[in-house]
Amino acid sequence: MSKKEERLQKVIAQSGVTSRRKAELLIEEGKVKVNDKVVTTLGTKVTSDDKIEVEGVPLEKEQPVYFLFYKPRGVISSVKDDKNRKVVLDYFLEVQERIFPIGRLDYDTSGLILLTNDGEFANLLMHPKHQIEKTYVAKTKGIPTRDDIKLLKKGIKVDGDLLKAEHVKVLSSDNKKNMAIVQIILHQGKNRQVRRMFEAINYPVDKLKREQYGFLTLHGLNPGESRELTPHEVKQLRAEATKIVK
Ligand code: URA
């Protein structure tokens, strides 16, 4: 029986080196070799018998790993930082696999973020068509009114993006301190989306936390702690993301 053929960029992404989009760029830039020959054609088919090198480093297939992390505030959602600030990977020093965060949370936002070395899985969850529901809790300056909340649910244009919430609920408010705690659920994942939405209606966000990612919660974790996802959770996430097609 012949070996299974797969697209080169997919194999690179699955090995955990980088995302599929970055793998495509590396191929186009002539940084990938198959059996000692530079390959620049996207979609070139390879099998497990082929010797693949990315930027001169042989590709080794890592077992996929998946983590759920409670990111504290003041940490960058990235693998490294030019300015030497704390990054999420600083909390995974014992993990051998080349993991990276799936999407991002702002430096000042705390909460649930996933990390993996599975580029295909990360691409699936980050794709705008497959955005899983995310639940945030924001502390706002000022107390949003019913009309403000309607506006957030209807959608507001900010810098050319239509930013829209699925659900918004004021959980509590303090008239004296002129602040509110608001739950907001998004099906989108635009950059700084929650902060931009509240800024647009003149209630700047003081504090922000992502409490849920689909069915996943921070239950049992403190800031800075993580746990591995179970194989069933990974399957469920994949199924949920595949089901959503916008
Ligand atoms: N929305 C934001 O404004 N910031 C985040 O980190 C996530 C969602």
Residues whose N, C-alpha, C, O or C-beta is under 5 A from the ligand:
A	BS01	URA	R104 L105 D106 T109 R192 Q193 V194 R195 R196
